[in-house]
């Protein structure tokens, strides 16, 4: 099975299923059959970097995003939360952590009726910045445990199948003494991923979802800051990207890698594999859009021939002034 070549079409004033989005890029993987012969088998929405908290009307914003995606003329089958669900857990005490997750569960229970899959983000990890969180690392639920419990996850990485496609959810974060965390699967998870891809039939196309981008050029806007703190690169992209690219080359049915973290929309193609970033529901942490990326989410359509189409959708959030 050969990877599809990717074509980017920018549609002025385009829309997803009749709901307007401000000039969203539409990405298409070239189908192996004519578009009239292929059938869409999966539609999902990737909502990432929500950063929910009790300020700046963030709960109202999330409710609006959920209402928007569910009211599409052609709604998705399910949602993927791409990580950084809450505002921050790295630097806070337990009371703040609990308050944020209580609000999260309340909004989702009231405003969403679609199935949801979850990916962990760096800001979902409690207390890894021990100095600011005043934690010791021995507290119940410290690290990833409490957030995994709130999301109903037994493990921080897993895979599932959906109508002939496999979707792999990764855990991007490894603890780092110097930078608190870095983008890295670690040996155990990397070996698990190798086993998953090896055991997946070559005719089954694969989508990989990580919070931190495996590849990104989104850091070019922070060149001056990164020159002063070069170690910060560890937090912005996967440090094991070379190993991951080599692994993906051995498995040409890996078609698409989705990510969040940078709050930017981005599309990179390398060796026929597409790396797409899905902006942020929160924009610039609920303070407006981020580098001309509106608050939004991504719709992904998967087809029975291994091709896909995707569009970034703004849900029309007006920032609190």
Residue, then its C-alpha position, 0 to 999 in steps of 0.5 A: x500500500x503506497x502513501x497517498x500524495x497530499x494536495x492542499x486546497x485553500x477554499x475562500x469562504x468554504x464551509x463544513x456541511x453548511x456551517x461557515x468557517x473563515x477561509x479554512x484550509x481543506x486538505x485532501x489525500x489523493x484517493x486511490x479510486x475516483x471520488x465517486x467510487x470511494x465511501x466515507x467511513x469515519x468522520x470525527x472532530x479533533x478539539x485540542x487545547x481547550x484549557x478550561x478554567x473558571x475565568x474569561x468565560x472559558x466554560x461558555x466558549x467550550x459550550x459554544x464549540x460543542x454546540x457548533x460541532x454537534x449542529x453541523x449539517x453533517x456532524x461527526x461520529x465522535x470527538x477526540x480531545x487532543x489534550x490540554x483539557x484544563x488550563x493548567x495542572x503542572x503548577x497548581x495545588x490539588x484544590x485548583x486541579x480538582x476545581x478545573x476537572x470538576x468544571x470540565x466534567x460539568x460542561x461536557x455532561x451538560x453540553x455534549x452527546x457524542x462519544x469522546x476519545x481523549x489524548x493527554x496534554x502536558x497541562x493535564x499533568x499534575x505537579x510535575x513543576x514541583x517548585x510551583x505546585x508545592x508538591x512532593x511527587x508522593x501525593x495520591x493522583x500526582x503526575x498523570x494519574x488523577x487526570x487519567x481517572x477524570x478522563x476515564x482512561x486506564x492508560x495514557x496511550x492506546x489504540x482503537x479501530x473504527x470502520x477499517x481504520x486504526x487510530x493510535x492515541x499517544x502520550x507525548x510527555x516524558x518528565x524532564x529535570x531541566x524543562x519539567x517535560x519533553x516531547x518523547x514517548x519513552x522506550x516502553x511506549x515506543x516499543x508498544x507503538x512498534x508492536x501495534x504497527x507491526x500487528x496492524x494489517x498493511x491494508x488498514x490505514x492508520x491515524x496517529x494522534x499526539x498532543x505535542x507535534x512530532x514535526x512542526x515549524x510552528x516554533x519559528x515565531x519564537x526564534x528569539x526566545x528559543x535562542x535564549x533558552x535553546x532547551x525549550x525545544x524539548x517542550x515544543x516538538x517530539x525529541x524522538x521524531x527521528x526514530x518515529x519517522x524511521x518507524x513510520x517509513x517501515x509502515x506505509x499505512x500510517x497516513x496522518x499524524x494529528x497534534x495540538x500544543x502550539x495552538x496553530x494550524x499547520x500542515x507538513x508533508x514529508x515522505x508522503x506522510x501528512x503532519x497536521x496541527x489542529x489549532x486550539x479551541x481556546x485560541x490564545x488561552x481564551x485571549x483571542x486568536x493565536x498568530x491569525x489562527x482562530x479559535x476552532x477545531x478540525x473535522x477529519x473525514x476518512x474514506x474506505x480507500x485510505x484517503x482523507x479530507x480535513x478542514x479547520x473550522x472556526x466556531x465564532x468565539x468572541x473574546x471577552x474584553 
